[in-house]
Amino acid sequence: MPALMKKYAGLRRQVDAFSESESGTTFMEYTMIIALLSIATLAFFGQAIDTMKAVFTDISDKVDTAAS
């Protein structure tokens, strides 16, 4: 068996053992929760940045108008 196939077979055994264990399931659940929270946080901050940009643009326009 070529060396690459041996490495692949060993890796496959490790993945199978990890996926069958309860700790692997718990790890995957926590990983999914963290991923969903990360996506929600990024979406929130993306919206907040757009809102803040609009507020500062409005303030800048009012200052420019008042200074003219």
C-alpha positions as CSV (number, residue, x, y, z in Angstrom):
1,M,0.0,0.0,0.0
2,P,1.5,3.4,-1.0
3,A,2.5,5.8,1.8
4,L,-0.2,8.3,0.9
5,M,-2.9,5.5,1.2
6,K,-1.6,4.5,4.6
7,K,-1.8,8.1,5.8
8,Y,-5.3,8.4,4.4
9,A,-6.4,5.1,6.0
10,G,-5.0,6.3,9.4
11,L,-6.8,9.6,9.0
12,R,-10.0,7.9,8.0
13,R,-9.8,5.7,11.2
14,Q,-9.3,8.8,13.4
15,V,-12.3,10.6,11.7
16,D,-14.5,7.5,12.1
17,A,-13.5,7.1,15.8
18,F,-14.1,10.8,16.4
19,S,-17.5,10.9,14.7
20,E,-18.7,7.8,16.7
21,S,-17.7,9.1,20.1
22,E,-20.0,11.2,22.3
23,S,-17.4,13.8,22.8
24,G,-17.2,14.3,19.1
25,T,-21.0,14.9,19.0
26,T,-20.8,17.4,21.8
27,F,-17.9,19.1,20.1
28,M,-19.9,19.4,16.8
29,E,-22.9,20.8,18.7
30,Y,-20.9,23.4,20.3
31,T,-19.1,24.2,17.1
32,M,-22.5,24.7,15.3
33,I,-23.7,26.9,18.1
34,I,-20.6,29.1,17.9
35,A,-20.9,29.3,14.2
36,L,-24.5,30.4,14.3
37,L,-23.7,33.0,17.0
38,S,-20.8,34.3,14.9
39,I,-23.0,34.7,11.9
40,A,-25.7,36.5,13.9
41,T,-23.0,38.8,15.5
42,L,-21.5,39.6,12.1
43,A,-25.0,40.3,10.7
44,F,-25.8,42.6,13.6
45,F,-22.5,44.5,13.4
46,G,-22.9,44.8,9.6
47,Q,-26.3,46.4,10.1
48,A,-25.0,48.6,13.0
49,I,-22.1,49.8,10.9
50,D,-24.4,50.8,8.1
51,T,-26.6,52.7,10.6
52,M,-23.7,54.5,12.2
53,K,-22.3,55.4,8.8
54,A,-25.7,57.0,7.9
55,V,-25.8,58.9,11.2
56,F,-22.3,60.3,10.8
57,T,-22.9,61.2,7.2
58,D,-26.1,63.1,8.3
59,I,-24.2,64.9,11.0
60,S,-21.4,65.8,8.6
61,D,-23.9,67.1,6.0
62,K,-25.6,69.3,8.7
63,V,-22.2,70.6,9.9
64,D,-21.2,71.5,6.3
65,T,-24.5,73.2,5.7
66,A,-24.2,75.2,9.0
67,A,-20.6,76.2,8.2
68,S,-21.6,77.5,4.7
